[in-house]
Amino acid sequence: MDELFIHTNFILLFAVLYSILEIEIEGKDGGWAKNLPTANSGIGIFTYYHIYMNIIIILIITYSTYLISNNIYLILYFIIIWFVIEDFCWFILNPYFTLNKYTKENIWWHSKQIWFFNIPSHNLLALLTILLILSLNNDINLFYNFLYIICFIIIIILLAPIYHNYYYLIHNKN
């Protein structure tokens, strides 16, 4: 099996599981570590939780990607992919948000950004960066890889209601 495909699945699974972990940690109180016992870092709205989490994620992805390739474009590609997927899956899989509430009005921590077609500008910037990486890397396999990731996201969107039911089931038992 192709190393790129295996690594992509690792990144996707890692991002989805991390988003589910954050949903468990933050619960119905919303995002951005609003009610967690973490201090503001002084860097915008980032808490120390966000600073440490970002450093850990970047180190894991950089190291794991470097094991299959020392291509800087590939490393940046997977870092960006991970953050976009993890962030998006947090909203899609979170039964208190869902795709219906993926709007500027419902996401206060992204509300100061410009939104285009109901997509926050940081995701559009990530998409443009990914497209630039795809063109600079000039590897058709990476382009197919990106299409695979888009299909994966569509599947997550379609399966999200099943996860919402599961979430309510396990949390209402406690």
C-alpha positions as CSV (number, residue, x, y, z in Angstrom):
1,M,0.0,0.0,0.0
2,D,1.2,3.5,-0.8
3,E,2.9,5.4,2.0
4,L,1.1,8.6,1.1
5,F,-2.3,6.9,1.4
6,I,-1.4,5.3,4.7
7,H,-0.2,8.6,6.1
8,T,-3.2,10.4,4.8
9,N,-5.5,8.0,6.7
10,F,-3.3,8.5,9.8
11,I,-3.8,12.3,9.6
12,L,-7.5,12.0,8.9
13,L,-8.1,9.5,11.8
14,F,-5.9,11.6,14.1
15,A,-7.8,14.8,13.2
16,V,-11.3,13.3,13.7
17,L,-10.4,11.6,16.9
18,Y,-8.9,14.8,18.2
19,S,-12.0,16.7,17.3
20,I,-14.1,14.1,19.2
21,L,-11.8,14.4,22.2
22,E,-12.3,18.2,22.2
23,I,-16.1,17.7,22.0
24,E,-15.8,15.5,25.0
25,I,-13.7,18.0,26.9
26,E,-15.7,21.1,26.0
27,G,-19.2,19.5,26.0
28,K,-22.2,21.6,25.4
29,D,-20.5,24.8,26.7
30,G,-19.2,25.7,23.3
31,G,-15.7,25.9,21.8
32,W,-12.5,27.7,22.2
33,A,-11.9,26.2,25.6
34,K,-14.4,28.7,26.9
35,N,-15.0,27.0,30.3
36,L,-11.7,25.1,30.7
37,P,-9.3,26.0,33.5
38,T,-6.7,27.5,31.1
39,A,-5.3,31.0,31.0
40,N,-5.2,33.4,28.1
41,S,-1.7,33.4,26.6
42,G,-1.8,37.0,25.6
43,I,-1.6,36.0,21.9
44,G,-5.0,37.1,20.6
45,I,-7.7,34.8,21.9
46,F,-5.4,31.8,22.2
47,T,-5.3,30.2,25.6
48,Y,-2.3,28.2,26.8
49,Y,-4.3,25.1,26.0
50,H,-4.3,26.2,22.3
51,I,-0.6,27.1,22.3
52,Y,0.4,23.7,23.7
53,M,-2.0,21.8,21.5
54,N,-0.8,23.5,18.4
55,I,2.9,22.8,19.2
56,I,2.2,19.2,20.0
57,I,0.1,18.7,16.8
58,I,2.7,20.4,14.6
59,L,5.5,18.3,16.1
60,I,3.6,15.0,15.6
61,I,2.6,15.8,12.0
62,T,6.0,17.2,11.1
63,Y,7.8,14.1,12.5
64,S,5.4,11.6,11.1
65,T,5.4,13.2,7.6
66,Y,9.2,13.5,7.6
67,L,9.3,9.7,8.2
68,I,7.8,9.2,4.7
69,S,9.3,12.3,3.0
70,N,11.5,15.3,3.8
71,N,9.4,17.3,1.3
72,I,8.6,20.6,3.1
73,Y,5.5,21.0,0.9
74,L,4.2,17.7,2.0
75,I,4.8,18.6,5.7
76,L,3.0,21.9,5.3
77,Y,0.2,20.2,3.4
78,F,-0.5,17.7,6.1
79,I,-0.3,20.3,8.9
80,I,-2.8,22.5,7.2
81,I,-5.0,19.5,6.3
82,W,-5.0,18.3,9.9
83,F,-6.0,21.7,11.4
84,V,-8.8,22.3,8.8
85,I,-10.2,18.8,9.3
86,E,-10.0,18.8,13.0
87,D,-11.6,22.2,13.3
88,F,-14.4,21.5,10.8
89,C,-15.1,18.0,12.3
90,W,-15.4,19.7,15.7
91,F,-18.4,21.6,14.4
92,I,-19.9,18.8,12.2
93,L,-19.6,16.1,14.9
94,N,-20.5,18.3,17.8
95,P,-24.3,17.7,18.4
96,Y,-24.6,21.2,19.9
97,F,-23.3,22.8,16.7
98,T,-23.7,20.6,13.6
99,L,-23.5,21.6,10.0
100,N,-26.6,23.8,10.4
101,K,-25.0,26.0,13.0
102,Y,-21.7,26.3,11.0
103,T,-22.4,30.0,10.6
104,K,-20.8,33.3,11.6
105,E,-23.7,34.0,13.9
106,N,-23.3,30.7,15.9
107,I,-19.5,30.7,16.1
108,W,-18.5,33.7,18.2
109,W,-14.8,32.9,18.1
110,H,-14.8,33.1,14.3
111,S,-17.3,35.9,14.0
112,K,-14.8,38.7,13.5
113,Q,-13.4,37.1,10.3
114,I,-14.9,37.6,6.9
115,W,-17.0,34.7,5.8
116,F,-17.5,33.8,2.1
117,F,-20.3,31.3,1.1
118,N,-20.7,30.4,4.8
119,I,-17.0,29.5,5.1
120,P,-14.7,31.4,7.5
121,S,-11.8,33.2,5.8
122,H,-9.2,31.1,7.6
123,N,-10.5,27.9,5.9
124,L,-10.4,29.7,2.5
125,L,-6.9,30.8,3.2
126,A,-6.0,27.2,4.1
127,L,-7.6,26.0,0.8
128,L,-5.7,28.5,-1.2
129,T,-2.5,27.5,0.5
130,I,-3.2,23.8,-0.2
131,L,-3.8,24.6,-3.9
132,L,-0.5,26.5,-4.0
133,I,1.2,23.6,-2.4
134,L,-0.4,21.2,-4.9
135,S,0.8,23.4,-7.8
136,L,4.3,23.8,-6.4
137,N,4.7,20.2,-5.5
138,N,3.7,19.2,-9.1
139,D,2.7,15.6,-8.0
140,I,-0.5,14.2,-9.4
141,N,-0.7,11.7,-6.6
142,L,-0.9,14.6,-4.1
143,F,-3.8,16.0,-6.1
144,Y,-5.6,12.6,-6.0
145,N,-4.8,12.6,-2.3
146,F,-6.6,15.9,-1.9
147,L,-9.7,14.6,-3.8
148,Y,-9.6,11.6,-1.4
149,I,-9.6,13.9,1.6
150,I,-12.6,15.8,0.2
151,C,-14.5,12.5,-0.2
152,F,-13.6,11.7,3.4
153,I,-15.0,15.0,4.6
154,I,-18.3,14.3,2.7
155,I,-18.5,10.9,4.4
156,I,-18.0,12.5,7.8
157,I,-20.8,15.0,7.1
158,L,-23.1,12.1,6.1
159,L,-22.2,10.1,9.1
160,A,-22.4,12.9,11.6
161,P,-26.1,12.4,12.6
162,I,-25.2,8.8,13.6
163,Y,-22.4,10.2,15.8
164,H,-24.8,12.7,17.3
165,N,-27.2,10.0,18.3
166,Y,-24.4,8.0,19.8
167,Y,-23.2,11.0,21.7
168,Y,-26.6,11.6,23.2
169,L,-27.0,8.0,24.0
170,I,-23.8,7.7,26.0
171,H,-24.1,11.1,27.7
172,N,-27.7,10.6,28.8
173,K,-26.8,7.4,30.5
174,N,-24.5,9.2,32.9
